[in-house]
């Protein structure tokens, strides 16, 4: 069954034009055909096309199903975007496919990029959500200054900062408590500054290591996300 993103399906039975064009012009679907929809807010909808128009494709919902995510804890990765934005788009694609609740972008002292096009990032996230047959679109937070970000309220989440300075650090896989919400900070290619590390620790972030290898920013961010998933998979419900 073909899958479409319809963020306003709760208030309108009309597909967004870009999805309607793909449905009618590309896939050549017709009235009476069944489609699967998601609003990105955790619901799947089974619907029937009632008007097959590429600019005004209307549907009738037959059934709605609440998505049950395979992870119960919330995962947020806060990352300094790389100079080559393609690498951030790759990161967004892969973390959405594998499972993440929020992606935040940080502006750090050694950041190579001072702006991002969040609308483009959202398109990547939507595509990855559809590709992986999920119904929950992760929250995306625009570029935020490091100090402002770490002083935020993380509602009881475990807070980690992964950096490369030679000091005693615990592996993330050991520091993370299964079943807990988690936030992991990932710095730019030049790493966080020493002052940023000190400030984060003062704000309750625990320094962690992701292993012995020197990793690119996007690799480190994906590894952090997957480490939390694996620890939870091996220790269901914090057992």
SERO-4910 file (N, C-alpha, C, O; in steps of 0.05 Angstrom, whole numbers):
BEGIN
 pado doro    nc1    nc2    nc3   cac1   cac2   cac3    cc1    cc2    cc3    oc1    oc2    oc3
  Unk    A     17    -24      0      0      0      0     18     25      0     37     26     15
  Unk    A     11     45    -16     27     69    -18     23     87      6      1     88     18
  Unk    A     44    101     14     45    115     40     49    145     35     68    152     20
  Unk    A     32    162     47     34    191     42     34    206     68     22    198     88
  Unk    A     48    229     68     49    247     91     27    268     89     27    284     70
  Unk    A      9    268    109    -13    287    108    -16    300    136    -32    291    152
  Unk    A      0    320    142      1    332    169    -25    343    178    -29    346    203
  Unk    A    -43    351    160    -68    364    168    -92    345    165   -115    355    162
  Unk    A    -88    319    164   -109    301    158   -131    301    179   -154    293    174
  Unk    A   -125    310    203   -145    312    224   -166    334    219   -188    333    229
  Unk    A   -158    354    203   -176    376    197   -185    379    168   -203    394    162
  Unk    A   -172    364    150   -180    365    122   -176    338    109   -158    323    117
  Unk    A   -193    331     90   -190    306     76   -176    308     49   -177    291     32
  Unk    A   -161    331     46   -147    336     21   -117    331     25   -105    342     44
  Unk    A   -105    316      7    -76    312      9    -60    337      2    -69    353    -15
  Unk    A    -37    342     14    -20    364      6    -14    361    -24    -12    338    -34
  Unk    A    -11    383    -38     -8    382    -67     15    365    -77     12    350    -96
  Unk    A     38    367    -63     61    351    -72     55    321    -69     64    305    -86
  Unk    A     41    313    -48     34    285    -45     12    277    -65     12    255    -75
  Unk    A     -7    295    -70    -28    290    -89    -17    285   -117    -26    267   -131
  Unk    A      2    302   -125     14    299   -152     29    272   -154     27    258   -175
  Unk    A     43    265   -133     57    239   -134     37    216   -135     41    196   -150
  Unk    A     15    218   -120     -5    197   -119    -19    194   -146    -22    172   -155
  Unk    A    -28    216   -158    -45    215   -181    -29    215   -207    -34    198   -225
  Unk    A     -9    233   -210      6    235   -235     28    213   -237     31    202   -259
  Unk    A     42    208   -216     65    189   -217     55    160   -213     62    143   -229
  Unk    A     40    156   -192     31    128   -186      6    121   -201     -2     98   -202
  Unk    A     -7    141   -213    -32    137   -228    -54    123   -212    -68    106   -223
  Unk    A    -57    131   -187    -78    119   -171   -104    132   -178   -106    154   -188
  Unk    A   -125    117   -173   -152    125   -182   -172    125   -158   -166    115   -136
  Unk    A   -195    136   -163   -216    136   -143   -223    107   -136   -226     90   -153
  Unk    A   -226    103   -110   -231     76   -100   -206     61    -91   -208     41    -76
  Unk    A   -182     71    -99   -157     58    -90   -152     65    -60   -160     86    -50
  Unk    A   -140     46    -47   -134     49    -18   -106     59    -14    -87     49    -27
  Unk    A   -102     78      4    -75     88     11    -72     88     41    -91     87     56
  Unk    A    -46     90     49    -39     93     77    -28    121     81    -12    130     66
  Unk    A    -37    134    102    -28    162    108    -17    163    136    -21    145    153
  Unk    A     -1    184    141      7    190    169      8    220    172     13    235    153
  Unk    A      2    229    196      3    258    202     29    266    215     33    290    221
  Unk    A     47    247    219     72    253    232     70    256    262     89    261    276
  Unk    A     45    253    273     40    256    301     34    230    315     22    229    337
  Unk    A     43    208    302     40    182    315     16    166    306      9    146    319
  Unk    A      3    174    284    -20    158    274    -17    150    245     -8    165    228
  Unk    A    -25    125    240    -29    115    213    -58    117    206    -75    112    223
  Unk    A    -64    123    181    -92    123    172    -94    107    146    -78    110    128
  Unk    A   -114     90    145   -121     76    120   -144     92    108   -164     98    121
  Unk    A   -141     98     82   -161    115     69   -166    107     41   -150     92     29
  Unk    A   -189    115     30   -197    110      2   -198    136    -13   -208    156     -3
  Unk    A   -187    137    -37   -187    161    -53   -216    165    -64   -228    147    -76
  Unk    A   -227    189    -58   -254    195    -67   -254    215    -90   -274    217   -105
  Unk    A   -232    230    -94   -230    248   -116   -201    247   -126   -183    257   -111
  Unk    A   -196    236   -149   -168    232   -159   -160    256   -176   -160    255   -201
  Unk    A   -153    278   -163   -144    302   -176   -117    309   -166   -113    311   -141
  Unk    A    -97    314   -183    -69    319   -174    -66    345   -158    -46    349   -145
  Unk    A    -86    363   -159    -84    387   -143   -104    387   -120   -103    404   -103
  Unk    A   -123    368   -121   -144    368   -101   -152    339    -96   -175    331   -101
  Unk    A   -133    323    -87   -138    295    -83   -152    291    -56   -140    297    -35
  Unk    A   -176    281    -56   -192    278    -31   -193    249    -24   -194    231    -41
  Unk    A   -194    244      2   -195    217     13   -216    215     35   -224    234     46
  Unk    A   -224    190     40   -241    184     62   -227    164     81   -219    143     72
  Unk    A   -224    171    106   -210    154    125   -228    131    133   -251    134    140
  Unk    A   -216    107    131   -231     83    138   -223     74    167   -240     65    182
  Unk    A   -197     77    173   -187     67    199   -163     83    207   -147     92    190
  Unk    A   -160     87    233   -137    100    244   -124     82    264   -138     68    279
  Unk    A    -97     82    265    -82     64    283    -60     81    297    -45     94    283
  Unk    A    -59     80    323    -38     93    338    -12     77    335    -12     53    340
  Unk    A      9     91    328     35     78    325     46     70    353     45     86    372
  Unk    A     56     46    354     70     36    378    100     36    372    109     19    357
  Unk    A    115     55    383    143     57    377    158     34    390    151     26    412
  Unk    A    179     24    377    195      2    389    213     11    411    226     -6    423
  Unk    A    214     37    417    229     47    440    210     64    457    194     79    446
  Unk    A    213     63    484    196     77    501    208    103    512    194    122    519
  Unk    A    234    104    513    248    128    523    251    148    501    250    141    477
  Unk    A    255    174    508    259    195    488    289    198    483    305    198    502
  Unk    A    297    201    458    324    205    450    327    232    435    313    236    416
  Unk    A    345    249    445    350    274    431    380    276    426    396    272    444
  Unk    A    387    282    402    415    288    395    417    317    388    403    328    371
  Unk    A    436    331    401    442    359    396    469    360    383    489    353    395
  Unk    A    470    370    358    494    367    342    501    394    329    484    409    320
  Unk    A    527    400    327    537    423    313    538    416    283    553    398    276
  Unk    A    523    429    266    522    422    237    549    426    224    564    445    230
  Unk    A    555    408    205    581    409    191    580    429    168    558    438    160
  Unk    A    603    437    158    605    456    136    590    445    112    576    459     98
  Unk    A    594    419    106    581    406     84    553    396     94    552    377    109
  Unk    A    532    410     87    506    404     97    496    377     89    478    366    102
  Unk    A    507    366     67    499    339     59    503    318     81    488    299     84
  Unk    A    524    323     97    530    304    119    509    306    141    503    286    154
  Unk    A    498    330    145    477    333    165    451    320    154    435    308    169
  Unk    A    446    324    128    422    312    117    424    281    118    404    268    124
  Unk    A    447    271    114    451    242    117    445    233    146    432    213    150
  Unk    A    455    249    165    450    242    193    421    243    200    411    224    213
  Unk    A    407    263    191    378    265    196    364    241    184    347    228    197
  Unk    A    371    234    159    358    211    146    362    186    162    343    171    167
  Unk    A    387    180    170    392    155    184    381    154    212    371    133    221
  Unk    A    382    176    227    371    175    254    341    173    254    329    159    271
  Unk    A    328    185    234    299    182    232    292    154    225    273    142    236
  Unk    A    306    142    206    301    115    198    304     95    222    288     77    225
  Unk    A    325     99    238    330     80    260    315     87    285    311     70    302
  Unk    A    307    113    288    291    120    311    302    142    328    323    138    341
  Unk    A    289    165    329    298    188    345    274    206    350    255    206    334
  Unk    A    274    220    373    251    237    380    256    266    374    237    281    368
  Unk    A    281    275    376    287    303    371    316    307    361    334    294    371
  Unk    A    319    324    342    346    332    332    348    362    336    333    377    324
  Unk    A    368    370    351    373    399    355    400    406    343    418    390    342
  Unk    A    402    430    333    427    439    321    440    461    339    427    480    348
  Unk    A    466    457    343    481    474    361    500    493    346    512    485    327
  Unk    A    502    517    356    524    535    347    545    537    369    539    547    390
  Unk    A    568    526    363    590    524    383    613    543    375    613    555    353
  Unk    A    632    545    392    655    563    387    669    555    361    677    573    346
  Unk    A    673    529    356    688    520    333    670    511    310    678    497    292
  Unk    A    645    520    311    626    512    290    635    522    262    645    544    260
  Unk    A    632    505    242    638    512    215    615    524    200    618    537    179
  Unk    A    591    520    210    567    530    197    550    547    216    546    539    239
  Unk    A    541    570    206    526    588    223    497    589    217    482    604    230
  Unk    A    488    574    198    459    573    191    452    547    178    469    534    166
  Unk    A    427    540    180    416    517    166    389    523    155    375    541    165
  Unk    A    380    509    134    353    512    124    336    490    136    335    468    126
  Unk    A    322    498    157    306    478    171    284    465    154    277    442    158
  Unk    A    274    481    135    253    470    117    264    447    100    250    427     96
  Unk    A    289    449     91    302    428     76    306    403     94    302    381     86
  Unk    A    315    408    119    320    387    138    294    372    143    293    347    145
  Unk    A    272    387    145    246    374    151    238    356    127    226    335    132
  Unk    A    243    365    103    236    348     80    252    322     81    241    300     74
  Unk    A    277    323     89    293    298     91    281    280    113    279    256    109
  Unk    A    273    293    135    261    277    157    235    264    149    230    241    156
  Unk    A    218    279    134    193    268    125    198    244    106    185    223    109
  Unk    A    216    247     88    223    226     69    232    201     84    225    178     77
  Unk    A    250    205    104    260    182    120    238    169    136    238    145    139
  Unk    A    220    185    147    197    174    162    180    156    144    173    134    153
  Unk    A    175    165    120    159    149    102    174    124     93    162    103     91
  Unk    A    200    127     87    216    105     78    216     83     99    215     59     92
  Unk    A    218     90    125    219     70    146    192     63    158    190     49    178
  Unk    A    171     73    144    143     66    152    137     73    181    125     57    196
  Unk    A    145     97    189    139    107    215    117    128    213    111    138    192
  Unk    A    105    134    236     83    153    237     89    177    255     72    194    260
  Unk    A    114    178    265    121    200    283    145    215    271    167    204    267
  Unk    A    141    240    265    162    257    255    177    270    278    164    283    295
  Unk    A    203    266    280    218    277    303    217    308    303    214    321    282
  Unk    A    218    319    327    219    348    329    247    358    319    267    344    324
  Unk    A    247    381    306    272    392    296    275    420    308    257    437    305
  Unk    A    298    425    322    302    451    334    324    466    319    346    455    314
  Unk    A    318    490    311    336    506    295    361    512    311    363    508    335
  Unk    A    381    523    296    407    529    307    405    546    333    392    567    332
  Unk    A    417    536    354    415    550    380    443    553    392    460    534    389
  Unk    A    449    575    404    475    579    417    480    559    439    461    551    453
  Unk    A    505    550    441    511    528    460    502    535    489    490    519    502
  Unk    A    509    559    498    502    566    526    472    567    530    462    558    551
  Unk    A    457    577    511    428    577    513    417    549    514    398    543    529
  Unk    A    428    532    497    418    505    496    422    490    522    403    478    533
  Unk    A    446    490    533    452    473    556    438    483    582    436    468    601
  Unk    A    429    508    581    414    518    604    384    512    603    369    521    621
  Unk    A    376    498    583    348    491    580    338    470    599    354    459    614
  Unk    A    312    466    600    300    446    617    296    420    602    282    419    582
  Unk    A    310    399    612    309    373    598    291    352    612    293    328    607
  Unk    A    276    362    631    254    346    643    264    318    653    251    298    647
  Unk    A    285    317    668    294    292    679    310    274    661    317    251    669
  Unk    A    316    283    637    332    266    619    361    263    629    372    281    642
  Unk    A    373    240    624    402    238    627    415    256    606    407    256    583
  Unk    A    436    270    615    448    290    597    478    283    593    492    279    613
  Unk    A    487    280    568    514    272    562    527    292    543    514    304    526
  Unk    A    553    294    545    569    309    525    592    291    516    608    282    533
  Unk    A    593    285    490    615    269    479    636    287    468    631    303    451
  Unk    A    660    285    479    682    302    469    708    285    468    709    263    477
  Unk    A    729    297    457    754    282    452    777    290    470    800    281    466
  Unk    A    773    307    490    795    315    507    804    291    524    788    275    532
  Unk    A    830    290    530    842    267    545    836    269    575    854    276    590
  Unk    A    813    262    582    806    261    611    789    236    615    780    223    597
  Unk    A    785    229    641    770    205    647    741    209    638    727    228    646
  Unk    A    732    191    621    705    191    612    694    163    612    709    143    609
  Unk    A    668    160    616    655    134    615    644    129    588    634    148    575
  Unk    A    645    104    579    632     98    553    603    104    556    590     98    576
  Unk    A    591    115    535    563    121    535    546     96    541    526     97    555
  Unk    A    555     73    531    540     48    535    539     40    564    521     25    572
  Unk    A    558     50    580    558     43    609    546     66    625    534     61    646
  Unk    A    549     90    616    538    113    631    508    115    629    495    125    648
  Unk    A    497    107    607    468    109    602    452     88    618    459     65    618
  Unk    A    431     97    632    414     79    647    391     71    629    375     88    620
  Unk    A    387     45    624    366     35    606    339     45    615    332     46    639
  Unk    A    323     53    595    296     62    601    293     92    606    271    102    607
  Unk    A    316    106    609    315    135    615    315    151    589    325    142    569
  Unk    A    302    174    590    305    193    568    334    203    567    347    204    588
  Unk    A    343    210    543    372    218    541    375    240    521    361    242    501
  Unk    A    394    258    527    403    279    510    433    276    507    448    275    527
  Unk    A    443    276    482    472    274    477    482    297    460    471    302    439
  Unk    A    502    311    470    514    333    455    537    323    438    555    309    448
  Unk    A    537    330    412    558    323    394    569    348    381    555    364    370
  Unk    A    596    352    384    608    377    375    615    378    346    611    359    331
  Unk    A    626    401    337    635    404    310    661    389    305    672    376    323
  Unk    A    671    390    280    695    375    273    719    384    290    737    367    296
  Unk    A    720    409    299    741    418    317    736    413    346    751    422    363
  Unk    A    715    398    352    707    390    379    695    415    394    696    437    384
  Unk    A    684    409    417    676    431    435    700    445    446    722    433    447
  Unk    A    698    470    453    720    483    467    721    473    496    702    461    506
  Unk    A    744    476    508    746    467    536    727    482    554    716    470    573
  Unk    A    722    507    548    702    523    564    675    511    561    660    509    580
  Unk    A    667    503    536    641    491    532    638    465    547    616    459    558
  Unk    A    659    449    548    658    425    564    654    431    593    637    418    606
  Unk    A    669    450    604    666    457    632    637    468    638    625    460    658
  Unk    A    627    485    620    600    495    624    579    473    623    560    474    639
  Unk    A    582    454    605    563    433    604    563    416    629    542    408    639
  Unk    A    587    410    639    589    395    664    576    410    687    562    398    703
  Unk    A    580    436    688    568    453    709    538    452    707    524    457    727
  Unk    A    527    447    683    498    446    678    487    417    679    465    412    670
  Unk    A    503    399    690    493    372    694    498    352    672    487    330    673
  Unk    A    514    359    652    520    340    630    544    323    638    564    333    649
  Unk    A    542    297    633    563    278    640    581    274    616    571    267    594
  Unk    A    608    277    618    626    271    596    626    241    590    628    224    608
  Unk    A    624    235    564    624    207    556    642    203    531    648    221    517
  Unk    A    650    178    528    665    170    504    648    152    486    630    137    496
  Unk    A    653    153    460    639    136    441    658    114    431    651    101    411
  Unk    A    681    111    444    700     90    435    727    102    429    731    127    432
  Unk    A    745     86    419    773     94    414    776    108    387    796    122    383
  Unk    A    758    103    368    762    114    341    756    144    341    738    153    355
  Unk    A    770    158    323    764    186    319    742    188    297    745    178    275
  Unk    A    719    199    305    696    198    287    688    226    276    693    246    289
  Unk    A    677    226    252    665    250    242    640    257    258    629    240    271
  Unk    A    632    282    256    610    292    272    585    275    267    572    266    286
  Unk    A    578    270    242    553    256    236    555    226    245    535    215    253
  Unk    A    579    215    243    582    187    251    579    185    282    566    166    292
  Unk    A    591    204    296    589    204    325    560    207    334    551    194    353
  Unk    A    545    225    321    517    229    328    500    204    323    484    197    340
  Unk    A    504    191    301    489    167    295    496    145    314    479    130    324
  Unk    A    522    142    320    531    122    339    519    126    367    511    107    380
  Unk    A    518    151    376    506    157    402    477    148    403    468    136    422
  Unk    A    462    155    382    434    147    380    431    117    381    414    106    395
  Unk    A    447    103    365    445     74    364    454     60    389    443     39    396
  Unk    A    474     72    403    483     61    428    460     60    448    456     40    462
  Unk    A    445     81    450    422     82    468    401     61    460    390     48    478
  Unk    A    395     59    435    377     38    426    386     10    433    371     -6    443
  Unk    A    411      4    429    422    -22    434    422    -29    464    414    -51    472
  Unk    A    429     -9    481    429    -14    510    400    -20    519    396    -37    535
  Unk    A    381     -5    508    353    -10    516    343    -37    505    327    -51    518
  Unk    A    352    -44    481    344    -70    470    355    -93    487    341   -114    491
  Unk    A    379    -90    497    392   -111    513    381   -112    542    384   -131    556
  Unk    A    369    -89    550    359    -87    577    331    -75    577    326    -53    585
  Unk    A    312    -91    566    284    -81    563    272    -72    590    275    -85    610
  Unk    A    259    -48    589    246    -37    613    265    -34    636    257    -35    659
  Unk    A    291    -29    629    311    -23    650    317    -48    667    327    -45    689
  Unk    A    312    -72    657    316    -96    672    346   -103    675    353   -122    688
***
